[in-house]
């Protein structure tokens, strides 16, 4: 009841503000929704603290410059300091949101941490991972550069810390540095593509040389960041990535990077410019966007030509010698080698038997393509003496 009365009182007080600042009715409606959300929150969780900051930040975009704090005070009863702190949480800590939510860092601590440098934020996250919590006094000590009063344990290298806390600490490092590297490589590819588009003649070979190795690296980085691993169903000793869900948007980004990894899979010159504009740039813009909910490209751009699964057919004679005990079969060997290149191999053992001269008995022989050796004639074997000839006088 008190919240309702409070909201009504602030709503009435905000009307003169809207009129004095010539706020459009559409913007007023959005601001009113934001105000009701801010007033309704009392004790916030870590995730709600980020939502709060995001709402305040969006409200700033709807208001004339310099009037956010006045609106927040008149409409929501928030102090200017509180508004600045909540915006700082969203703007300065958004890239660390997932880790901070996982560590359950409280809103008050987030407010203190929002004024820290990236190095201090990372230090605080590492401290929280090792100690299981992060308090305001811990953040204060980190900000002033002294941890003597808050370090209850000796400083430990995250890669030497055991248990779940140690694992969480190095995972945080992986996510932080891995994301920076991945996004940096996507932006590098996008820059090369955008530099080439204004030209009348796009040289496919030249552009591919600048981007294909970076695309391969970014593709593997995305696998490392977003995919799990599982034993290969055909050969348990081969460990494969699980792949992103088929048809998902990040799977489309992964497919694009895979396609860009080799110029042989790029479209012909007649279709190259359209592909770069509608697919490559659009998806890279979406993947690297810093907006809360970037707009997914239209259906044409999203319909990427996902690389078809390559099938390797290997013929083997039915009467071939069985494999030695413990050694992988032909099917397992081909599956293992193909899996290393991201190819699903299918071994067809039902082909008709070929002559001894045409058959390929092992994959090693097929790859080596060795020439036939000259065999010792049979009649020479028959004439080989069994013992040295006796000496004659």
Buried (B, 14 or more C-beta within 10 A) or exposed (E): EEEEEEBEEBBEEBEEBBEEEEBEEEBBEBBBEBBBBBBEBEEBEBEEBBBBBBBBBBBBEBBEEEBBBBBBBBBBBBEEEBBBBBBBBBEBBBBBBEBBBBBBBBBBBBBBBBBBEEEBBBBBBBBBBBBEEBBEEBBEBBBEEEEEEBBEEEEBEBEEBEEEBBEBBBBBBEBBEBBEBBBEBBEBBBEBBBEBEEEEEBEBEEBBEBBBEBBBBBBBBBBEEBBEEEEBEBBEEBEBBEBBEEEEBBBBBBBBBBBBBEBEEBBEEEEBBEBBBBBBBBBBBBBBEEEEEEEEBEEEBBEBEBBEEEEBEBBBBEEBEEBEEEEBBBBBBBBBBBBEEBBBBBBEEEEEEEEEEEBBEEBEEEEEEEEEEEEEEEEEEEEEEEEEEEEEE
